[in-house]
């Protein structure tokens, strides 16, 4: 299996933008050129493991978050993704989303009882 650097770069860009960092700002934090950061984000160039860890640390995320879709998904990755999605929500939005999640979870449990575990459920029509 080879890594998809375009997907990794996309995740780096998303987190960088969510953190309100420009490519120039990130490049200063990791001691790389802005053009190199641009190449990484567009998947044109790969990076060393050292650079990857520097970028993850500068962005304040675990490397798992940037590797999503490249490794077998874990609960931790999902939790971090949810936290990242909620990070810019207002209190009002958080309360609405909390209600939606509670309702969805109750519905999932109800349907699991009715149809069996999701692993055994055939979604084909």
C-alpha positions in Angstrom: 0.0 0.0 0.0 1.3 3.4 -0.9 0.3 6.7 0.8 -2.0 9.1 -1.1 -0.1 12.4 -0.5 -2.9 14.4 -2.1 -5.3 13.2 0.6 -2.7 13.9 3.4 -2.0 17.3 1.9 -5.7 18.1 1.8 -6.1 17.2 5.5 -3.1 19.4 6.3 -4.6 22.3 4.4 -8.0 21.8 6.1 -6.5 21.9 9.6 -4.2 24.8 8.7 -7.1 26.9 7.5 -9.3 25.9 10.4 -6.5 27.1 12.7 -6.4 30.4 10.7 -2.8 29.9 9.6 -1.4 30.9 6.3 1.1 28.7 4.4 3.7 31.3 5.3 2.9 31.1 9.0 3.0 27.3 9.0 6.2 27.3 7.0 7.8 29.5 9.7 6.6 27.1 12.5 8.2 24.1 10.8 11.2 25.9 9.2 10.3 25.1 5.6 9.6 27.4 2.7 6.0 28.4 1.9 6.3 26.9 -1.6 7.3 23.5 0.0 4.2 23.7 2.2 2.1 24.5 -0.9 3.6 21.4 -2.7 2.9 19.2 0.3 -0.7 20.4 0.5 -1.3 19.8 -3.2 0.3 16.4 -3.0 3.1 17.4 -5.5 5.8 16.5 -3.0 6.0 14.0 -0.3 7.7 14.8 3.1 10.0 13.1 5.5 8.6 11.6 8.7 10.3 14.4 10.6 8.5 17.1 8.6 5.2 15.3 8.9 5.5 15.2 12.7 6.6 18.8 12.8 3.5 19.8 10.8 1.2 17.8 12.9 2.6 19.3 16.1 2.5 22.8 14.6 -1.2 22.3 13.7 -1.9 20.9 17.2 -3.3 17.6 15.9 -2.2 14.0 16.1 -0.6 12.4 13.0 -3.6 10.0 12.9 -5.8 13.0 12.0 -3.7 13.9 9.0 -3.4 10.2 7.9 -7.2 9.6 8.0 -8.3 7.4 5.1 -4.7 6.1 4.9 -4.9 3.8 8.0 -7.6 1.7 9.4 -9.9 4.2 11.1 -9.9 4.2 14.9 -12.2 5.6 17.5 -9.6 8.1 18.3 -9.5 9.4 14.7 -13.3 9.7 14.7 -13.3 11.5 18.0 -10.6 13.9 16.8 -12.5 14.6 13.6 -15.7 15.3 15.6 -13.9 17.6 17.9 -12.3 19.4 15.0 -15.7 19.8 13.3 -17.2 21.2 16.5 -14.2 23.5 17.3 -15.7 26.6 15.6 -19.3 26.1 16.6 -21.2 28.6 18.8 -22.8 27.4 22.0 -26.2 27.5 20.2 -24.9 25.3 17.4 -23.3 22.9 19.9 -26.6 22.5 21.7 -28.5 21.8 18.4 -25.9 19.3 17.3 -26.0 17.6 20.7 -29.7 17.1 20.4 -29.3 15.7 16.9 -26.6 13.3 18.0 -28.7 12.1 20.9 -31.7 11.5 18.6 -29.5 9.7 16.0 -27.9 7.5 18.6 -31.3 6.5 20.0 -32.5 5.7 16.5 -29.4 3.6 15.8 -30.0 1.6 19.0 -33.7 1.1 18.1 -32.8 -0.1 14.6 -30.0 -2.3 15.9 -32.6 -4.1 18.1 -34.9 -4.4 15.1 -32.4 -5.4 12.4 -29.5 -6.8 14.2 -25.9 -5.5 14.5 -24.9 -3.1 11.6 -22.0 -5.5 10.7 -24.7 -8.1 9.8 -27.0 -5.7 8.0 -27.2 -5.9 4.2 -27.7 -2.3 2.9 -28.4 -3.5 -0.7 -31.9 -3.0 -2.0 
